[in-house]
Amino acid sequence: MPKILIIDDEPDLRLALAATLEDHGYEVVEGRDGSEALELAVRHAPDAIFLDVNMPVLDGTAALEIL
């Protein structure tokens, strides 16, 4: 089963996207900010990442550069 990492500081958006992806057979891992994205990407090795740009702690652009 493909694994998708969702990183967004808006819980409602994460929930909606996760529900849709799970309904289509994807395994979903969720995080709240860019620093969590880095940790989860290493731990779970997702097949794809949905990464919000405007987030606290570490924004999506900085997280993407590190990834």
N, CA, C and O atoms as CSV, one atom per row, in Angstrom:
chain,resi,resn,atom,element,x,y,z
A,1,MET,N,N,0.847,-1.170,0.000
A,1,MET,CA,C,0.000,0.000,0.000
A,1,MET,C,C,0.898,1.240,0.000
A,1,MET,O,O,1.771,1.360,0.859
A,2,PRO,N,N,0.702,2.153,-0.936
A,2,PRO,CA,C,1.508,3.386,-0.951
A,2,PRO,C,C,1.269,4.221,0.300
A,2,PRO,O,O,0.156,4.286,0.824
A,3,LYS,N,N,2.339,4.856,0.765
A,3,LYS,CA,C,2.285,5.655,1.986
A,3,LYS,C,C,2.447,7.132,1.640
A,3,LYS,O,O,3.371,7.512,0.921
A,4,ILE,N,N,1.538,7.960,2.159
A,4,ILE,CA,C,1.538,9.394,1.906
A,4,ILE,C,C,1.751,10.133,3.228
A,4,ILE,O,O,1.093,9.833,4.225
A,5,LEU,N,N,2.661,11.087,3.231
A,5,LEU,CA,C,2.901,11.945,4.381
A,5,LEU,C,C,2.209,13.281,4.130
A,5,LEU,O,O,2.457,13.936,3.119
A,6,ILE,N,N,1.338,13.680,5.057
A,6,ILE,CA,C,0.637,14.956,4.964
A,6,ILE,C,C,1.184,15.866,6.058
A,6,ILE,O,O,1.151,15.519,7.238
A,7,ILE,N,N,1.689,17.033,5.659
A,7,ILE,CA,C,2.214,17.999,6.610
A,7,ILE,C,C,1.466,19.314,6.418
A,7,ILE,O,O,1.586,19.969,5.382
A,8,ASP,N,N,0.693,19.687,7.436
A,8,ASP,CA,C,-0.074,20.933,7.389
A,8,ASP,C,C,-0.404,21.334,8.822
A,8,ASP,O,O,-0.720,20.480,9.650
A,9,ASP,N,N,-0.333,22.619,9.115
A,9,ASP,CA,C,-0.637,23.087,10.469
A,9,ASP,C,C,-2.133,23.242,10.718
A,9,ASP,O,O,-2.534,23.547,11.841
A,10,GLU,N,N,-2.958,23.044,9.712
A,10,GLU,CA,C,-4.416,23.130,9.849
A,10,GLU,C,C,-4.993,21.717,10.018
A,10,GLU,O,O,-5.035,20.953,9.054
A,11,PRO,N,N,-5.433,21.366,11.224
A,11,PRO,CA,C,-5.918,20.006,11.466
A,11,PRO,C,C,-7.098,19.597,10.578
A,11,PRO,O,O,-7.180,18.441,10.165
A,12,ASP,N,N,-8.011,20.525,10.279
A,12,ASP,CA,C,-9.161,20.182,9.441
A,12,ASP,C,C,-8.736,19.808,8.025
A,12,ASP,O,O,-9.302,18.891,7.429
A,13,LEU,N,N,-7.745,20.510,7.486
A,13,LEU,CA,C,-7.250,20.186,6.150
A,13,LEU,C,C,-6.556,18.825,6.136
A,13,LEU,O,O,-6.746,18.031,5.215
A,14,ARG,N,N,-5.748,18.563,7.170
A,14,ARG,CA,C,-5.085,17.255,7.278
A,14,ARG,C,C,-6.119,16.136,7.339
A,14,ARG,O,O,-5.998,15.123,6.651
A,15,LEU,N,N,-7.134,16.334,8.171
A,15,LEU,CA,C,-8.167,15.317,8.348
A,15,LEU,C,C,-8.905,15.038,7.039
A,15,LEU,O,O,-9.112,13.878,6.681
A,16,ALA,N,N,-9.300,16.081,6.330
A,16,ALA,CA,C,-10.037,15.915,5.075
A,16,ALA,C,C,-9.189,15.201,4.024
A,16,ALA,O,O,-9.665,14.284,3.355
A,17,LEU,N,N,-7.945,15.621,3.883
A,17,LEU,CA,C,-7.060,14.992,2.900
A,17,LEU,C,C,-6.761,13.550,3.286
A,17,LEU,O,O,-6.770,12.665,2.430
A,18,ALA,N,N,-6.497,13.310,4.559
A,18,ALA,CA,C,-6.210,11.952,5.028
A,18,ALA,C,C,-7.396,11.026,4.775
A,18,ALA,O,O,-7.221,9.902,4.307
A,19,ALA,N,N,-8.595,11.499,5.085
A,19,ALA,CA,C,-9.789,10.674,4.884
A,19,ALA,C,C,-9.968,10.308,3.416
A,19,ALA,O,O,-10.288,9.165,3.090
A,20,THR,N,N,-9.763,11.273,2.541
A,20,THR,CA,C,-9.908,11.024,1.110
A,20,THR,C,C,-8.869,10.015,0.624
A,20,THR,O,O,-9.195,9.081,-0.109
A,21,LEU,N,N,-7.628,10.209,1.033
A,21,LEU,CA,C,-6.573,9.288,0.605
A,21,LEU,C,C,-6.774,7.884,1.162
A,21,LEU,O,O,-6.578,6.899,0.450
A,22,GLU,N,N,-7.163,7.787,2.420
A,22,GLU,CA,C,-7.414,6.468,3.020
A,22,GLU,C,C,-8.566,5.760,2.321
A,22,GLU,O,O,-8.528,4.543,2.140
A,23,ASP,N,N,-9.595,6.514,1.926
A,23,ASP,CA,C,-10.722,5.927,1.182
A,23,ASP,C,C,-10.268,5.345,-0.154
A,23,ASP,O,O,-10.912,4.447,-0.697
A,24,HIS,N,N,-9.157,5.859,-0.680
A,24,HIS,CA,C,-8.621,5.371,-1.955
A,24,HIS,C,C,-7.478,4.379,-1.764
A,24,HIS,O,O,-6.756,4.068,-2.712
A,25,GLY,N,N,-7.317,3.886,-0.550
A,25,GLY,CA,C,-6.376,2.801,-0.309
A,25,GLY,C,C,-4.964,3.194,0.072
A,25,GLY,O,O,-4.071,2.347,0.057
A,26,TYR,N,N,-4.736,4.443,0.412
A,26,TYR,CA,C,-3.399,4.883,0.811
A,26,TYR,C,C,-3.232,4.800,2.324
A,26,TYR,O,O,-4.183,5.011,3.077
A,27,GLU,N,N,-2.028,4.494,2.753
A,27,GLU,CA,C,-1.673,4.614,4.161
A,27,GLU,C,C,-1.241,6.065,4.364
A,27,GLU,O,O,-0.491,6.606,3.551
A,28,VAL,N,N,-1.704,6.695,5.431
A,28,VAL,CA,C,-1.434,8.110,5.653
A,28,VAL,C,C,-0.725,8.322,6.986
A,28,VAL,O,O,-1.096,7.741,8.007
A,29,VAL,N,N,0.302,9.166,6.954
A,29,VAL,CA,C,1.002,9.625,8.152
A,29,VAL,C,C,0.850,11.141,8.164
A,29,VAL,O,O,0.991,11.784,7.124
A,30,GLU,N,N,0.561,11.724,9.337
A,30,GLU,CA,C,0.309,13.164,9.423
A,30,GLU,C,C,1.288,13.866,10.353
A,30,GLU,O,O,1.737,13.301,11.351
A,31,GLY,N,N,1.615,15.124,10.003
A,31,GLY,CA,C,2.439,15.972,10.842
A,31,GLY,C,C,1.963,17.402,10.781
A,31,GLY,O,O,1.191,17.779,9.899
A,32,ARG,N,N,2.449,18.226,11.762
A,32,ARG,CA,C,1.940,19.594,11.911
A,32,ARG,C,C,2.860,20.692,11.393
A,32,ARG,O,O,2.397,21.807,11.151
A,33,ASP,N,N,4.143,20.414,11.218
A,33,ASP,CA,C,5.051,21.482,10.786
A,33,ASP,C,C,6.262,20.885,10.086
A,33,ASP,O,O,6.423,19.667,10.012
A,34,GLY,N,N,7.110,21.773,9.574
A,34,GLY,CA,C,8.248,21.341,8.786
A,34,GLY,C,C,9.245,20.476,9.538
A,34,GLY,O,O,9.807,19.537,8.973
A,35,SER,N,N,9.469,20.787,10.813
A,35,SER,CA,C,10.418,19.974,11.566
A,35,SER,C,C,9.868,18.566,11.784
A,35,SER,O,O,10.619,17.591,11.758
A,36,GLU,N,N,8.577,18.466,11.995
A,36,GLU,CA,C,7.947,17.149,12.112
A,36,GLU,C,C,7.993,16.417,10.766
A,36,GLU,O,O,8.117,15.193,10.729
A,37,ALA,N,N,7.893,17.156,9.677
A,37,ALA,CA,C,7.985,16.550,8.344
A,37,ALA,C,C,9.317,15.831,8.168
A,37,ALA,O,O,9.363,14.717,7.646
A,38,LEU,N,N,10.389,16.465,8.601
A,38,LEU,CA,C,11.708,15.861,8.457
A,38,LEU,C,C,11.799,14.559,9.251
A,38,LEU,O,O,12.273,13.542,8.744
A,39,GLU,N,N,11.345,14.606,10.485
A,39,GLU,CA,C,11.386,13.414,11.346
A,39,GLU,C,C,10.532,12.284,10.775
A,39,GLU,O,O,10.974,11.137,10.715
A,40,LEU,N,N,9.315,12.607,10.359
A,40,LEU,CA,C,8.406,11.588,9.844
A,40,LEU,C,C,8.856,11.029,8.506
A,40,LEU,O,O,8.664,9.844,8.235
A,41,ALA,N,N,9.451,11.864,7.666
A,41,ALA,CA,C,9.943,11.394,6.372
A,41,ALA,C,C,11.046,10.359,6.557
A,41,ALA,O,O,11.088,9.357,5.843
A,42,VAL,N,N,11.930,10.599,7.508
A,42,VAL,CA,C,13.005,9.639,7.781
A,42,VAL,C,C,12.434,8.358,8.384
A,42,VAL,O,O,12.811,7.258,7.979
A,43,ARG,N,N,11.540,8.494,9.337
A,43,ARG,CA,C,10.989,7.341,10.046
A,43,ARG,C,C,10.100,6.460,9.175
A,43,ARG,O,O,10.128,5.236,9.300
A,44,HIS,N,N,9.299,7.085,8.278
A,44,HIS,CA,C,8.290,6.324,7.544
A,44,HIS,C,C,8.600,6.124,6.060
A,44,HIS,O,O,7.928,5.322,5.411
A,45,ALA,N,N,9.576,6.809,5.509
A,45,ALA,CA,C,9.936,6.690,4.085
A,45,ALA,C,C,8.691,6.685,3.179
A,45,ALA,O,O,8.417,5.690,2.508
A,46,PRO,N,N,7.940,7.798,3.162
A,46,PRO,CA,C,6.710,7.829,2.367
A,46,PRO,C,C,6.995,7.819,0.866
A,46,PRO,O,O,8.082,8.180,0.416
A,47,ASP,N,N,5.991,7.398,0.113
A,47,ASP,CA,C,6.080,7.408,-1.349
A,47,ASP,C,C,5.844,8.798,-1.912
A,47,ASP,O,O,6.338,9.130,-2.990
A,48,ALA,N,N,5.080,9.620,-1.175
A,48,ALA,CA,C,4.796,10.997,-1.595
A,48,ALA,C,C,4.527,11.838,-0.353
A,48,ALA,O,O,4.160,11.320,0.702
A,49,ILE,N,N,4.719,13.159,-0.502
A,49,ILE,CA,C,4.506,14.078,0.610
A,49,ILE,C,C,3.654,15.259,0.137
A,49,ILE,O,O,3.969,15.903,-0.864
A,50,PHE,N,N,2.570,15.533,0.873
A,50,PHE,CA,C,1.806,16.763,0.706
A,50,PHE,C,C,2.346,17.719,1.754
A,50,PHE,O,O,2.210,17.462,2.950
A,51,LEU,N,N,2.960,18.821,1.324
A,51,LEU,CA,C,3.679,19.705,2.231
A,51,LEU,C,C,3.160,21.136,2.096
A,51,LEU,O,O,3.305,21.764,1.047
A,52,ASP,N,N,2.556,21.638,3.166
A,52,ASP,CA,C,2.084,23.022,3.201
A,52,ASP,C,C,3.304,23.951,3.191
A,52,ASP,O,O,4.361,23.586,3.705
A,53,VAL,N,N,3.166,25.122,2.622
A,53,VAL,CA,C,4.281,26.068,2.554
A,53,VAL,C,C,4.333,26.946,3.801
A,53,VAL,O,O,5.405,27.117,4.381
A,54,ASN,N,N,3.215,27.497,4.220
A,54,ASN,CA,C,3.172,28.430,5.355
A,54,ASN,C,C,2.842,27.695,6.647
A,54,ASN,O,O,1.682,27.389,6.923
A,55,MET,N,N,3.877,27.417,7.435
A,55,MET,CA,C,3.697,26.710,8.706
A,55,MET,C,C,4.638,27.289,9.751
A,55,MET,O,O,5.662,27.883,9.414
A,56,PRO,N,N,4.285,27.112,11.026
A,56,PRO,CA,C,5.181,27.561,12.100
A,56,PRO,C,C,6.377,26.615,12.247
A,56,PRO,O,O,6.407,25.544,11.642
A,57,VAL,N,N,7.329,27.010,13.031
A,57,VAL,CA,C,8.538,26.267,13.380
A,57,VAL,C,C,9.497,26.198,12.199
A,57,VAL,O,O,10.560,26.818,12.236
A,58,LEU,N,N,9.145,25.461,11.158
A,58,LEU,CA,C,9.962,25.353,9.944
A,58,LEU,C,C,8.980,25.324,8.785
A,58,LEU,O,O,8.159,24.411,8.693
A,59,ASP,N,N,9.054,26.316,7.892
A,59,ASP,CA,C,8.063,26.357,6.811
A,59,ASP,C,C,8.329,25.259,5.769
A,59,ASP,O,O,9.388,24.631,5.759
A,60,GLY,N,N,7.356,25.054,4.915
A,60,GLY,CA,C,7.432,23.984,3.926
A,60,GLY,C,C,8.570,24.133,2.945
A,60,GLY,O,O,9.162,23.136,2.531
A,61,THR,N,N,8.889,25.361,2.563
A,61,THR,CA,C,9.990,25.579,1.618
A,61,THR,C,C,11.311,25.161,2.230
A,61,THR,O,O,12.114,24.496,1.575
A,62,ALA,N,N,11.549,25.542,3.471
A,62,ALA,CA,C,12.789,25.160,4.151
A,62,ALA,C,C,12.853,23.648,4.356
A,62,ALA,O,O,13.903,23.033,4.174
A,63,ALA,N,N,11.725,23.058,4.736
A,63,ALA,CA,C,11.679,21.600,4.924
A,63,ALA,C,C,11.988,20.883,3.621
A,63,ALA,O,O,12.729,19.900,3.613
A,64,LEU,N,N,11.423,21.369,2.515
A,64,LEU,CA,C,11.676,20.757,1.217
A,64,LEU,C,C,13.146,20.842,0.827
A,64,LEU,O,O,13.713,19.882,0.306
A,65,GLU,N,N,13.749,21.975,1.075
A,65,GLU,CA,C,15.185,22.127,0.767
A,65,GLU,C,C,16.024,21.116,1.539
A,65,GLU,O,O,16.983,20.561,1.003
A,66,ILE,N,N,15.661,20.877,2.802
A,66,ILE,CA,C,16.404,19.916,3.625
A,66,ILE,C,C,16.147,18.478,3.139
A,66,ILE,O,O,17.060,17.656,3.065
A,67,LEU,N,N,14.887,18.209,2.816
A,67,LEU,CA,C,14.564,16.860,2.310
A,67,LEU,C,C,15.296,16.585,1.009
A,67,LEU,O,O,15.151,15.506,0.435
